[in-house]
């Protein structure tokens, strides 16, 4: 069985996992410990637990259980004292307290959800993500970095993470991987915080696994403004320790289909735009390019009580997963 290691977490990873579940792969997801927004952030602040939001989504994405139990872990309260909280986050917080450790909590939740695969925190300790912008401004919160307070903000110059120790199980997974997938998802708040943990980027760079980047469909305000596919590759390569103009990524999966005009107009109102597929620029780095129409036909609606911004469109899970499978089968 081939081992697929996905670096990220979040909704985009959840979507990809739904596609990968259909193939005979051992899927291992590596999740950041820097999340401090929404229900996850509140539980982290109030109870001192690890940030379980992305863990929960990925566990559900890998689960093979009854729909009722999957729906329970995804349920979000939309009124009362629990408004905005996710039931699965609360369950995982309770499991961490009753079992005595985040790892045991994840293991118990995986058993309940009949998970095939693994979901791992990239580090043993919770971390805080901060960023210095090109104008010298410092942002000291993952949530504020993810959802800017203003529509005008200088580009990100450097990401920083508080002291962290790489999870040995993650380093082992990277060593055993047949393919390592970065993206889709928010580069600076889902993918890069994992690469900032000491030894993680080096392990990926030195791994014999095929390294795949899935570029996003739309840009993200305050993070990837004006980015084309080659810009995603450039930034990922830099955070993986590649020299300027070089890349350690073997294959870049690029979406070529523009969403419907009414969807684009909604994104435009949020200062987000279609990621142009400058394929020739990507190929000049030496990376292979797979360019296909990968936009899902489904338009996603945000759950009641959800306080975070969510994407309207996502990658087609089956098509994207099949491309990854074909690279390693």
Protein Blocks (a to p, Z undefined) as FASTA:
>chain_A
ZZdddeeedjklmmmmmmmmmpccdddddddfkbcghjllmmmmmnopacfklmmmmmmm
mpccdfklmmmmmpccfedjkgoiafklmmmmmmmmmnopaklmmmmmmmmnopaddddd
fbfbdcddddddfkopacfbfklmmmcfbfbdcddfbdcdddddddfklmmmmmmpmbdc
ededdfklmmmmmmmpghklmmmmmpmbdcdddddfbdcehilgoiafklmmmmmmmmno
paehiafbfbdcddfbdcdfklmmmmmmnopacddddfklmmmnopacddddfbdfbdcd
ddehiabdcdfbdcdfklmmmmmmmmmZZ
